[in-house]
Amino acid sequence: MRWEGNEQSSNVEDRRGEGGGGFGIGGGTVGIGTIVIALLGSWFFGVSPGTILGLLSGGSPAQVRQAPSHPPANDRETKFVTTVLGLTETTWTQIFKENGAQYTPPTLVLFDDSTPTGGCGTGESAVGPFYCPADRKVYIDLTFFNMMQQRFNVGGEFTQAYVLAHEVGHHVQNLLGISGKVDGMRRRLSESEANALSVRVELQADCFAGVWAYHTNEAKQIIEQGDVESALKAASAIGDDALQRRARGEVVPDSFTHGTSEQRMRWFSKGLQTGSVQQCNTFDTRQL
């Protein structure tokens, strides 16, 4: 991926080395039921387990104090994620402007182990990157990228950019009012129906990541040979069916919260091929 030389975002909080605090979610075993939704559902590219459990219980996520932050480090990995964030800001600002709206970018929080959020409980490294709609921040422990490589043999900078772009996709959903509507609907649904709705949310975020990649590549020529294939391999590896088969040896479709491998690849590809936000309407299609 060609990213060097582009402007880095200043919307970054680097909390690494400061420790965590506040309300947390315990346990490391994924079972059937609510824990599946909360942990497996947030394992990759979702929201904090605290958010999901709060919504499922009909309550609100715990409010916690914010951790202090300092300017981000200047190593290559940090430069990369802050540059990708900057590229998302440029692209989505232009897309919103073309549609008569104003884009407000999220803040990227870099942390290690755990960190408090402004409304989504404690961010935990174990659940991977997530977006907190309450404070409009994307949280990530950068060691997650090493875990992806070690556990699933997927990596590369464009794949990492896809991860960040997916979380920013959740922010776009929040700005468009989609997140609020979905959360309100989810409280009135059965567990399996809520899961099915979550799948549509996640697949749309995948599609939005593809839309970002399309427009950014048109403007900046960031995609190199093999990049798209690597991102699609990652999307396949983190499909609900692939994750469940790997973790439990069986697949339980009613517990899916992010979509199958095939669905995740297809919706990312749809956004990447069309560059159209309108083509990402996962809520108005029968066939995902």
C-alpha positions in Angstrom: 0.0 0.0 0.0 1.3 3.4 -0.9 0.6 5.7 2.0 3.9 7.5 2.8 3.9 11.2 2.0 0.3 11.8 2.8 -0.8 14.0 5.7 -1.2 12.5 9.1 -4.4 13.1 11.1 -4.1 15.1 14.3 -7.3 13.5 15.7 -5.3 11.0 17.7 -5.0 10.2 21.4 -2.0 8.0 22.3 -2.7 6.4 25.7 -0.2 3.7 25.5 1.8 3.1 28.6 -0.9 4.8 30.8 -2.9 1.8 31.9 -6.7 1.4 32.0 -9.6 1.9 34.4 -13.3 2.0 34.8 -15.9 -0.7 34.0 -14.7 -3.8 32.3 -16.0 -7.0 30.8 -14.5 -10.2 32.2 -14.0 -13.7 30.9 -12.3 -15.2 27.9 -14.5 -18.1 27.0 -17.1 -17.7 24.2 -20.3 -19.6 24.9 -23.8 -19.6 23.4 -26.2 -16.8 24.1 -25.5 -13.3 25.3 -21.8 -13.9 25.8 -21.5 -15.0 22.2 -23.1 -11.8 21.0 -21.0 -9.7 23.3 -17.6 -11.3 22.9 -17.7 -13.1 19.5 -19.7 -10.2 18.1 -17.0 -7.7 19.2 -14.0 -10.0 18.6 -13.3 -8.4 15.2 -14.2 -5.0 13.9 -17.2 -4.3 16.1 -18.1 -2.3 19.1 -17.1 -2.8 22.8 -18.7 -5.7 24.6 -19.9 -3.2 27.2 -21.9 -1.5 24.6 -23.5 -4.7 23.3 -24.3 -6.1 26.8 -25.8 -2.8 27.8 -28.0 -2.7 24.7 -29.1 -6.3 25.1 -30.0 -5.7 28.8 -31.9 -2.6 28.0 -29.6 -0.5 30.0 -26.9 2.1 29.1 -23.2 1.5 28.9 -21.3 2.5 32.0 -19.8 6.0 32.1 -16.2 6.1 33.0 -13.5 8.7 33.5 -11.4 9.5 30.5 -7.7 8.6 30.5 -5.2 11.3 29.8 -3.3 11.3 26.5 -0.1 12.6 24.9 1.0 13.2 21.3 1.3 10.0 19.3 4.7 8.4 18.9 6.7 8.8 15.7 7.4 5.1 14.8 6.4 3.8 11.4 3.4 1.9 12.7 2.0 4.9 14.4 2.7 7.1 11.4 0.8 4.5 9.3 -2.4 4.4 11.3 -2.5 8.2 11.7 -1.9 8.6 8.0 -4.7 6.1 7.1 -7.0 8.1 9.5 -6.1 11.2 7.7 -7.0 9.6 4.4 -10.4 8.6 5.7 -10.9 12.1 6.8 -10.1 13.5 3.4 -12.3 11.0 1.5 -15.3 11.1 3.7 -15.2 14.9 4.0 -15.5 15.0 0.2 -18.2 12.4 0.0 -20.3 14.2 2.6 -19.7 17.5 0.9 -20.9 16.1 -2.4 -24.1 15.1 -0.7 -24.7 18.4 1.0 -23.5 17.4 4.4 -20.6 18.0 6.7 -18.3 15.3 7.9 -17.0 15.3 11.5 -14.1 12.9 11.9 -13.7 10.5 14.8 -10.8 10.4 17.1 -8.4 7.5 17.1 -7.4 6.2 20.5 -4.2 4.1 20.7 -3.9 2.0 23.8 -2.4 -1.1 25.3 -4.2 -3.7 27.4 -7.2 -1.6 28.4 -8.5 1.9 28.5 -11.7 3.7 29.6 -14.1 5.1 27.0 -16.7 7.8 27.1 -19.7 5.6 27.3 -18.8 2.1 26.1 -17.2 0.5 29.2 -13.6 -0.4 29.2 -11.8 -1.0 25.9 -10.0 -4.3 26.0 -7.2 -5.4 23.7 -8.7 -8.9 23.6 -11.8 -7.8 21.6 -9.8 -6.1 18.9 -10.5 -2.6 17.4 -13.9 -1.1 18.1 -15.9 2.1 17.6 -17.7 3.7 20.5 -20.7 5.8 19.2 -21.1 7.5 22.6 -17.8 9.4 22.4 -17.3 9.0 18.6 -13.9 7.4 19.0 -12.2 4.4 17.4 -10.1 2.4 19.8 -7.2 0.1 18.9 -4.3 -1.8 20.4 -1.8 -2.0 17.6 -0.7 -5.4 18.7 -4.0 -6.6 17.2 -2.3 -6.5 13.8 0.4 -8.9 15.0 -2.3 -11.2 16.3 -4.0 -11.2 12.9 -0.8 -12.3 11.3 0.0 -15.0 13.8 -3.5 -16.4 14.3 -5.0 -16.1 10.8 -1.9 -15.6 8.6 -3.4 -12.4 7.2 -1.5 -9.1 7.2 -0.2 -6.3 5.1 -0.7 -2.6 5.4 -3.8 -2.4 3.1 -5.4 -5.1 5.3 -4.7 -3.0 8.3 -6.2 0.0 6.5 -9.3 -2.1 5.9 -9.6 -2.7 9.6 -9.4 1.0 10.4 -11.7 1.9 7.5 -14.3 -0.6 8.8 -14.3 1.1 12.2 -14.6 4.5 10.6 -17.5 3.0 8.6 -19.3 2.6 11.9 -18.6 6.3 12.6 -20.2 7.2 9.3 -23.2 5.1 10.3 -23.4 7.0 13.5 -23.3 10.4 11.7 -26.0 9.2 9.3 -28.3 8.2 12.2 -28.2 4.6 11.3 -26.6 3.4 14.5 -29.2 5.1 16.7 -32.1 3.6 14.7 -30.6 0.1 14.8 -29.9 0.3 18.5 -33.5 1.3 19.2 -34.8 -1.6 17.0 -32.5 -4.1 18.6 -33.9 -3.6 22.0 -37.3 -4.7 20.8 -36.1 -7.8 19.0 -35.4 -11.4 19.9 -31.8 -12.5 20.3 -31.7 -14.1 16.8 -33.4 -11.1 15.2 -31.0 -8.7 16.9 -28.1 -10.8 15.7 -29.5 -10.7 12.1 -29.7 -6.9 12.4 -26.1 -6.7 13.6 -25.0 -8.6 10.6 -26.5 -5.9 8.3 -24.7 -3.2 10.3 -21.3 -4.9 10.0 -21.7 -5.7 6.3 -22.5 -2.1 5.6 -19.4 -1.0 7.5 -17.4 -3.5 5.3 -19.0 -1.9 2.2 -18.2 1.6 3.5 -14.6 0.5 3.9 -14.6 -0.5 0.3 -16.1 2.9 -0.7 -13.3 4.6 1.1 -10.7 2.5 -0.6 -12.3 3.2 -4.1 -12.3 7.0 -3.7 -8.9 7.1 -1.9 -7.3 5.1 -4.6 -8.8 7.2 -7.3 -7.3 10.3 -5.7 -4.0 8.9 -4.3 -3.3 5.6 -6.1 -2.7 3.8 -2.8 -3.5 0.3 -3.8 -0.6 -1.9 -5.0 -0.6 -5.4 -6.5 -1.8 -8.0 -4.0 -3.4 -5.5 -1.6 -7.0 -6.3 -2.5 -6.4 -10.0 -2.4 -4.9 -9.6 1.1 -7.9 -7.6 2.4 -10.3 -10.2 1.0 -8.4 -13.0 2.6 -8.7 -11.1 5.9 -12.5 -10.6 5.4 -12.8 -14.3 4.7 -10.8 -15.3 7.8 -13.0 -13.2 10.1 -16.4 -14.3 8.8 -18.6 -15.6 11.6 -18.7 -19.1 10.1 -14.9 -19.3 9.9 -14.5 -18.0 13.4 -17.0 -20.3 14.9 -15.7 -23.3 13.0 -12.2 -22.5 14.2 -13.2 -21.9 17.9 -15.9 -24.6 18.4 -15.8 -26.9 15.4 -19.4 -26.1 14.5 -21.4 -23.2 13.0 -24.5 -21.6 14.6 -26.0 -19.3 12.1 -28.5 -17.7 14.5 -25.6 -16.4 16.6 -23.9 -14.7 13.6 -23.3 -11.0 14.3 -20.9 -9.9 11.5 -21.7 -12.1 8.5 -20.2 -15.1 6.8 -16.8 -15.1 5.1 -18.5 -14.9 1.7 -20.8 -12.0 2.7 -18.0 -10.0 4.2 -15.8 -10.4 1.1 -18.8 -9.6 -1.2 -19.8 -6.4 0.6 -16.3 -5.0 0.8 -15.8 -5.8 -2.8 -19.1 -4.1 -3.7 -18.0 -0.9 -2.1 -14.5 -1.1 -3.6 -15.9 -1.8 -7.1 -18.7 0.8 -7.1 -17.5 3.6 -4.8 -21.2 4.2 -4.0 -22.6 4.8 -0.6 -26.0 4.1 -2.0 -24.9 0.6 -3.0 -24.1 -0.2 0.6 -27.7 -0.3 1.8 -27.6 -3.7 3.5 -30.9 -2.9 5.2 -33.0 -2.9 2.0 -32.0 -6.2 0.5 -33.2 -9.7 1.1 -30.0 -11.4 -0.2 -27.0 -10.5 1.9 
